[in-house]
Amino acid sequence: MKIITLTLFALAATSLDAATAQENWTKDCMQCHGKTGAADTKMGKLLNAKDLTSPQVQASFTDAQATDAIKNGIKENGKTKMKAFGAKLSEDEVKALVAYVRTLKK
């Protein structure tokens, strides 16, 4: 009985993390990266945001680099390309968001 309870608890926690990641994606990332991650939004095109559905783009960065980008943002030539979310998101939320980004690959 303990194993079943622990398994159900772990599954509930996992689905809670997934919901949180998707909610954070919708709230913080979708404006530029789009609903599917293809960066097909007006803002995404303006900023030349990465198409996160592309296997080549996904292969071009590590989870640690994605974590750093989410926490600290991205600047190029002194201009902010992606704002930082480190003060807004917890460590667990950032980790869940990185895992969610990996699911966008086609």
Backbone as CSV, one residue per row, in Angstrom:
resi,resn,N_x,N_y,N_z,CA_x,CA_y,CA_z,C_x,C_y,C_z
1,MET,0.818,-1.198,0.000,0.000,0.000,0.000,0.866,1.268,0.000
2,LYS,1.981,1.230,0.735,2.868,2.387,0.783,3.424,2.696,-0.601
3,ILE,3.776,1.652,-1.349,4.354,1.856,-2.682,3.324,2.509,-3.604
4,ILE,2.099,2.067,-3.550,1.053,2.654,-4.389,0.845,4.120,-4.020
5,THR,0.789,4.409,-2.740,0.601,5.786,-2.282,1.757,6.664,-2.741
6,LEU,2.978,6.190,-2.577,4.146,6.963,-2.998,4.155,7.165,-4.509
7,THR,3.774,6.138,-5.251,3.730,6.246,-6.705,2.692,7.279,-7.127
8,LEU,1.521,7.230,-6.533,0.474,8.201,-6.857,0.907,9.611,-6.489
9,PHE,1.579,9.761,-5.359,2.084,11.065,-4.950,3.112,11.583,-5.954
10,ALA,4.011,10.709,-6.388,5.038,11.105,-7.361,4.397,11.490,-8.690
11,LEU,3.400,10.738,-9.138,2.710,11.065,-10.386,1.973,12.391,-10.268
12,ALA,1.345,12.625,-9.138,0.642,13.894,-8.931,1.627,15.053,-8.932
13,ALA,2.766,14.871,-8.308,3.787,15.932,-8.282,4.315,16.198,-9.683
14,THR,4.514,15.137,-10.471,5.001,15.292,-11.839,3.991,16.038,-12.687
15,SER,2.716,15.689,-12.590,1.714,16.380,-13.392,1.538,17.824,-12.921
16,LEU,1.746,18.071,-11.638,1.692,19.437,-11.121,2.833,20.259,-11.705
17,ASP,4.047,19.666,-11.758,5.190,20.352,-12.360,4.920,20.661,-13.825
18,ALA,4.360,19.695,-14.548,4.083,19.896,-15.971,3.073,21.024,-16.153
19,ALA,2.044,21.059,-15.333,1.052,22.131,-15.432,1.697,23.471,-15.124
20,THR,2.540,23.516,-14.118,3.222,24.749,-13.758,4.115,25.212,-14.893
21,ALA,4.845,24.311,-15.500,5.726,24.664,-16.614,4.913,25.218,-17.773
22,GLN,3.809,24.568,-18.092,2.980,25.043,-19.198,2.353,26.398,-18.860
23,GLU,1.937,26.576,-17.621,1.394,27.875,-17.207,2.464,28.962,-17.303
24,ASN,3.681,28.649,-16.856,4.769,29.615,-16.948,5.127,29.904,-18.400
25,TRP,5.092,28.880,-19.238,5.338,29.068,-20.671,4.313,30.052,-21.225
26,THR,3.054,29.807,-20.932,1.982,30.658,-21.443,2.131,32.090,-20.940
27,LYS,2.471,32.241,-19.689,2.560,33.554,-19.053,3.822,34.318,-19.462
28,ASP,4.959,33.609,-19.556,6.236,34.300,-19.711,6.940,34.112,-21.050
29,CYS,6.644,33.049,-21.758,7.448,32.702,-22.942,6.689,32.804,-24.262
30,MET,5.408,32.581,-24.194,4.602,32.453,-25.407,4.569,33.724,-26.252
31,GLN,4.700,34.876,-25.645,4.642,36.128,-26.397,5.703,36.157,-27.493
32,CYS,6.866,35.612,-27.216,7.953,35.607,-28.208,8.093,34.249,-28.901
33,HIS,8.091,33.178,-28.118,8.343,31.853,-28.687,7.097,31.202,-29.270
34,GLY,5.933,31.764,-29.021,4.696,31.228,-29.575,4.173,30.038,-28.797
35,LYS,2.957,29.662,-29.105,2.294,28.562,-28.397,3.046,27.246,-28.560
36,THR,3.549,26.995,-29.764,4.219,25.723,-30.042,5.730,25.795,-29.877
37,GLY,6.270,26.993,-29.683,7.714,27.156,-29.566,8.392,27.519,-30.872
38,ALA,7.620,27.717,-31.934,8.179,27.983,-33.262,8.633,29.432,-33.450
39,ALA,8.444,30.271,-32.452,8.846,31.690,-32.519,8.180,32.408,-33.680
40,ASP,6.940,32.035,-33.941,6.209,32.573,-35.086,5.296,33.745,-34.714
41,THR,5.627,34.405,-33.623,4.843,35.563,-33.195,5.486,36.836,-33.734
42,LYS,4.745,37.917,-33.679,5.278,39.213,-34.124,6.547,39.567,-33.331
43,MET,6.473,39.412,-32.008,7.617,39.729,-31.157,8.764,38.756,-31.404
44,GLY,8.439,37.483,-31.573,9.467,36.478,-31.842,10.225,36.765,-33.118
45,LYS,9.496,37.180,-34.153,10.138,37.525,-35.423,10.986,38.780,-35.278
46,LEU,10.475,39.759,-34.557,11.204,41.002,-34.345,12.528,40.757,-33.614
47,LEU,12.504,39.867,-32.621,13.690,39.583,-31.820,14.530,38.433,-32.382
48,ASN,14.050,37.832,-33.466,14.720,36.668,-34.042,14.880,35.568,-32.985
49,ALA,13.782,35.296,-32.281,13.775,34.276,-31.228,14.015,32.899,-31.833
50,LYS,14.571,32.013,-31.033,14.872,30.660,-31.496,13.594,29.856,-31.697
51,ASP,13.571,29.099,-32.793,12.482,28.159,-33.062,12.773,26.896,-32.262
52,LEU,12.138,26.766,-31.121,12.413,25.661,-30.208,11.799,24.345,-30.648
53,THR,11.094,24.344,-31.777,10.589,23.093,-32.329,11.646,22.425,-33.210
54,SER,12.668,23.175,-33.590,13.718,22.680,-34.483,14.699,21.764,-33.749
55,PRO,14.901,20.543,-34.256,15.886,19.651,-33.642,17.293,20.264,-33.647
56,GLN,17.635,21.006,-34.694,18.953,21.632,-34.766,19.104,22.697,-33.687
57,VAL,18.074,23.497,-33.490,18.119,24.523,-32.439,18.198,23.855,-31.073
58,GLN,17.394,22.828,-30.855,17.416,22.118,-29.567,18.793,21.525,-29.286
59,ALA,19.462,21.047,-30.322,20.788,20.451,-30.153,21.870,21.509,-29.918
60,SER,21.541,22.763,-30.180,22.548,23.827,-30.094,22.763,24.367,-28.680
61,PHE,21.971,23.912,-27.713,22.149,24.378,-26.339,21.906,23.249,-25.351
62,THR,22.603,23.337,-24.239,22.446,22.346,-23.170,21.338,22.787,-22.218
63,ASP,20.941,21.877,-21.353,19.962,22.237,-20.322,20.527,23.325,-19.408
64,ALA,21.823,23.257,-19.132,22.446,24.280,-18.288,22.401,25.649,-18.967
65,GLN,22.619,25.682,-20.268,22.543,26.947,-21.002,21.109,27.471,-21.030
66,ALA,20.137,26.578,-21.194,18.730,26.984,-21.173,18.360,27.532,-19.803
67,THR,18.832,26.873,-18.763,18.583,27.326,-17.398,19.158,28.719,-17.194
68,ASP,20.377,28.918,-17.644,21.033,30.218,-17.516,20.260,31.299,-18.277
69,ALA,19.809,30.970,-19.485,19.060,31.939,-20.293,17.750,32.320,-19.613
70,ILE,17.055,31.346,-19.049,15.787,31.625,-18.370,16.037,32.479,-17.121
71,LYS,17.037,32.112,-16.357,17.323,32.837,-15.114,17.874,34.239,-15.357
72,ASN,18.838,34.351,-16.273,19.585,35.595,-16.439,19.269,36.370,-17.710
73,GLY,18.446,35.806,-18.563,18.116,36.460,-19.818,19.229,36.331,-20.836
74,ILE,19.021,36.935,-21.989,20.014,36.900,-23.064,20.204,38.321,-23.577
75,LYS,21.454,38.709,-23.658,21.792,40.022,-24.220,22.728,39.802,-25.401
76,GLU,22.523,40.580,-26.439,23.392,40.558,-27.614,23.710,41.985,-27.994
77,ASN,24.987,42.271,-28.143,25.422,43.621,-28.508,24.820,44.688,-27.591
78,GLY,24.747,44.367,-26.299,24.233,45.316,-25.319,22.721,45.445,-25.291
79,LYS,22.020,44.701,-26.143,20.556,44.759,-26.181,19.969,43.484,-25.584
80,THR,18.891,43.651,-24.838,18.216,42.505,-24.249,17.391,41.800,-25.314
81,LYS,17.750,40.534,-25.568,16.990,39.704,-26.504,15.914,38.914,-25.768
82,MET,16.242,38.531,-24.541,15.281,37.794,-23.710,15.465,38.286,-22.282
83,LYS,14.364,38.679,-21.663,14.481,39.180,-20.298,14.697,38.032,-19.321
84,ALA,15.247,38.354,-18.177,15.556,37.380,-17.130,14.313,37.074,-16.302
85,PHE,14.177,35.811,-15.922,13.051,35.383,-15.098,13.510,34.779,-13.777
86,GLY,14.811,34.895,-13.479,15.365,34.298,-12.267,14.763,34.823,-10.984
87,ALA,14.381,36.082,-10.970,13.779,36.658,-9.763,12.297,36.295,-9.649
88,LYS,11.735,35.826,-10.742,10.298,35.547,-10.795,9.978,34.062,-10.605
89,LEU,10.879,33.196,-11.064,10.633,31.756,-11.038,11.536,31.064,-10.018
90,SER,11.003,30.039,-9.381,11.799,29.248,-8.440,12.730,28.319,-9.227
91,GLU,13.681,27.729,-8.527,14.593,26.753,-9.156,13.799,25.615,-9.787
92,ASP,12.795,25.110,-9.071,11.977,24.006,-9.582,11.184,24.430,-10.818
93,GLU,10.689,25.662,-10.808,9.942,26.145,-11.968,10.850,26.295,-13.187
94,VAL,12.059,26.756,-12.978,13.014,26.884,-14.089,13.348,25.500,-14.633
95,LYS,13.618,24.565,-13.746,13.933,23.193,-14.156,12.767,22.578,-14.945
96,ALA,11.555,22.785,-14.458,10.377,22.264,-15.155,10.199,22.945,-16.515
97,LEU,10.506,24.214,-16.594,10.391,24.952,-17.853,11.412,24.455,-18.870
98,VAL,12.622,24.173,-18.432,13.639,23.608,-19.333,13.164,22.256,-19.857
99,ALA,12.617,21.426,-18.974,12.088,20.122,-19.400,10.944,20.313,-20.392
100,TYR,10.092,21.298,-20.156,8.981,21.587,-21.072,9.508,22.024,-22.438
101,VAL,10.524,22.864,-22.446,11.119,23.332,-23.719,11.600,22.125,-24.528
102,ARG,12.168,21.144,-23.870,12.655,19.953,-24.568,11.515,19.160,-25.225
103,THR,10.304,19.280,-24.699,9.172,18.561,-25.303,8.674,19.224,-26.580
104,LEU,9.130,20.425,-26.855,8.649,21.172,-28.034,9.309,20.710,-29.328
105,LYS,10.410,19.987,-29.232,11.148,19.530,-30.408,10.271,18.606,-31.249
106,LYS,10.257,18.849,-32.540,9.471,17.976,-33.454,10.314,16.873,-34.001
